[in-house]
Amino acid sequence: MNLKRVFGTILTTLGIIGLLYAAYLFTNVSGGQGYKMLIIYGILGIVFFVSGIGLIKTTKDES
């Protein structure tokens, strides 16, 4: 298995976890500090998810 694909899978998984946590914070936000965490986890989740998917897509299979 290609190391880039494994790293892409890990990044995608971390991105999904970050986006799910941001969604959880969105439903339970109270106060100004909650919005900061919501934005940070949301942006990091999107960055990790998109970079992981891009890494998986652009890596060619070599047998």
trRosetta pair geometry for C-beta under 8 A, 3 or more apart (Angstrom, degrees):
i j d omega theta_ij theta_ji phi_ij phi_ji
1 5 6.3 -109 175 70 90 122
1 6 6.1 89 130 -53 118 107
2 5 4.4 83 74 6 99 107
2 6 7.0 -169 94 -8 53 83
2 59 5.8 166 118 164 151 133
2 61 7.1 -133 -25 -118 132 52
2 62 7.0 98 -82 34 116 89
3 6 5.6 -53 -150 36 37 112
3 7 6.3 34 153 -16 68 106
4 7 5.7 -56 -147 41 32 109
4 8 6.1 36 152 -22 65 107
4 55 5.9 -143 172 176 92 103
4 59 4.4 174 102 -104 126 140
5 8 5.4 -52 -145 37 32 115
5 9 6.4 36 153 -22 64 103
5 55 7.6 176 -101 132 35 92
5 56 5.9 74 -134 -121 72 72
5 59 5.3 -149 -64 90 81 153
6 9 5.7 -52 -151 33 31 112
6 10 6.6 32 151 -18 63 104
7 10 5.6 -51 -148 35 34 113
7 11 6.4 35 153 -17 65 104
7 52 8.0 -144 129 -122 60 80
7 55 6.5 -77 96 147 92 153
8 11 5.7 -53 -146 38 32 110
8 12 6.2 33 155 -20 65 106
8 51 8.0 -139 -127 129 74 65
8 52 4.8 127 -170 -163 60 64
8 53 7.3 135 -176 -64 106 12
8 54 7.8 -142 -133 71 115 48
8 55 3.4 -159 -95 95 109 110
8 56 3.9 170 138 -54 145 76
8 59 6.7 -140 -18 -3 147 135
9 12 5.7 -53 -145 36 30 112
9 13 6.3 31 155 -19 64 106
9 52 6.9 128 -75 -170 8 114
9 56 6.7 90 -60 -84 65 121
10 13 5.8 -55 -148 37 30 111
10 14 6.4 28 154 -16 64 106
10 52 7.2 -148 73 -120 45 123
11 14 5.7 -55 -147 39 31 110
11 15 6.2 35 153 -22 64 107
11 48 5.0 -153 -175 -171 78 80
11 49 7.6 -177 140 -83 81 20
11 51 5.5 -81 162 93 146 94
11 52 3.1 -173 95 -79 98 102
11 55 6.6 77 43 28 142 139
12 15 5.5 -54 -150 35 31 115
12 16 6.5 32 153 -19 65 102
12 48 7.3 176 -89 142 20 83
12 49 5.9 65 -136 -134 57 56
12 52 3.3 -162 -52 126 69 141
12 53 5.8 99 -100 -55 113 67
12 56 6.8 -1 -39 -22 137 133
13 16 5.8 -51 -149 33 32 110
13 17 6.5 32 152 -17 64 105
13 52 7.5 -168 7 -154 53 166
14 17 5.6 -54 -148 38 33 112
14 18 6.2 35 153 -20 66 106
14 45 7.9 -148 132 -120 65 60
14 48 4.7 -89 97 171 100 150
14 52 7.5 155 44 -52 87 143
15 18 5.6 -54 -146 37 31 112
15 19 6.3 28 156 -16 65 106
15 44 8.0 -151 -115 133 64 61
15 45 5.1 108 -162 -169 59 57
15 46 7.0 99 -156 -89 108 7
15 47 7.3 -152 -110 74 108 44
15 48 3.5 -167 -72 96 87 92
15 49 2.8 174 153 -57 146 70
15 50 7.3 167 -134 0 156 50
15 51 7.8 167 -63 43 136 79
15 52 5.7 -144 -1 15 131 130
16 19 5.8 -56 -146 39 31 109
16 20 6.3 30 155 -18 65 107
16 45 7.4 123 -63 -160 6 103
16 49 6.3 107 -52 -98 57 110
17 20 5.8 -55 -147 37 30 110
17 21 6.3 28 155 -17 64 107
17 45 7.4 -146 77 -116 48 103
18 21 5.8 -56 -147 38 30 109
18 22 6.3 31 153 -20 64 105
18 41 5.2 -164 -168 -175 83 78
18 42 7.5 166 147 -94 95 18
18 44 5.1 -122 -158 99 151 91
18 45 2.8 -164 104 -84 106 89
18 46 7.9 -107 103 -10 123 45
18 48 6.0 107 15 37 142 133
18 49 7.6 -134 55 -34 111 100
19 22 5.5 -51 -146 36 33 113
19 23 6.5 36 152 -20 64 102
19 41 7.9 171 -82 144 25 88
19 42 6.9 66 -116 -128 61 57
19 45 3.8 160 -53 160 66 143
19 46 7.0 96 -82 -59 106 60
19 49 6.5 18 -30 -42 128 143
20 23 5.6 -51 -150 35 34 112
20 24 6.5 37 149 -20 64 102
20 45 7.9 175 12 -132 52 146
21 24 5.4 -48 -148 34 36 115
21 25 6.4 37 151 -17 65 102
21 41 5.2 -97 97 -180 107 146
21 45 7.4 -177 46 -69 90 133
22 25 5.6 -51 -147 38 33 111
22 26 6.3 42 150 -28 64 102
22 38 5.7 100 -152 -156 80 62
22 41 4.2 -175 -74 105 90 104
22 42 4.0 122 -146 -73 155 74
22 45 5.7 -117 -7 6 130 147
23 26 5.4 -47 -148 29 34 118
23 27 6.8 28 155 -15 63 101
24 27 6.1 -59 -155 35 31 105
24 28 6.5 -13 160 17 66 112
25 28 6.3 -81 -140 58 30 84
25 29 5.7 58 161 -71 72 90
25 34 6.2 179 -175 -171 100 90
25 37 5.8 -139 -144 107 155 105
25 38 4.5 -162 115 -90 126 84
25 41 6.5 115 10 48 145 142
26 29 6.1 -18 -135 -21 24 116
26 38 5.8 107 -73 -139 69 126
28 34 7.7 -131 109 -149 65 139
29 34 3.8 154 -149 136 80 134
29 35 6.2 76 -167 -66 138 63
29 38 5.9 -19 -90 -50 132 138
30 34 5.7 95 44 -16 37 153
31 34 5.4 106 66 0 74 103
31 35 7.9 -138 104 -5 48 87
32 35 5.9 -55 -159 29 42 111
32 36 7.1 42 150 -19 69 101
33 36 5.8 -51 -158 30 40 114
33 37 6.7 34 151 -13 68 105
34 37 5.9 -58 -151 40 35 108
34 38 6.2 40 151 -25 67 108
35 38 5.3 -51 -145 34 34 117
35 39 6.4 33 158 -17 66 103
36 39 6.1 -58 -152 37 29 106
36 40 6.3 24 155 -16 65 110
37 40 5.7 -56 -141 40 32 110
37 41 6.0 23 164 -10 68 110
38 41 6.4 -60 -142 43 22 101
38 42 6.0 23 159 -19 60 116
39 42 5.7 -60 -143 39 25 113
39 43 6.2 21 162 -16 64 109
40 43 6.2 -59 -146 38 25 105
40 44 6.2 18 159 -11 63 112
41 44 5.8 -57 -139 44 30 108
41 45 5.9 35 159 -24 65 110
42 45 5.8 -56 -145 36 25 113
42 46 6.4 23 157 -17 62 106
43 46 5.9 -55 -148 36 30 109
43 47 6.3 29 155 -18 65 107
44 47 5.7 -54 -144 38 32 111
44 48 6.2 27 160 -15 66 108
45 48 6.0 -57 -143 40 27 106
45 49 6.0 25 160 -18 64 113
46 49 5.8 -58 -142 40 26 111
46 50 6.1 19 164 -13 65 111
47 50 6.3 -60 -142 40 23 103
47 51 6.1 15 163 -11 62 114
48 51 6.1 -62 -141 43 25 105
48 52 6.0 25 160 -20 64 112
49 52 5.9 -60 -147 37 24 110
49 53 6.4 20 159 -14 63 109
50 53 5.9 -55 -145 39 29 108
50 54 6.2 30 156 -18 64 110
51 54 5.6 -55 -143 40 31 113
51 55 6.2 34 156 -22 65 106
52 55 5.8 -54 -146 35 29 111
52 56 6.5 27 156 -17 63 105
53 56 5.8 -55 -148 37 31 110
53 57 6.2 28 156 -18 66 110
54 57 5.8 -57 -143 39 30 110
54 58 6.1 11 167 -7 67 114
55 58 6.5 -62 -135 43 24 98
55 59 6.2 27 165 -28 61 112
56 59 6.3 -60 -147 27 24 110
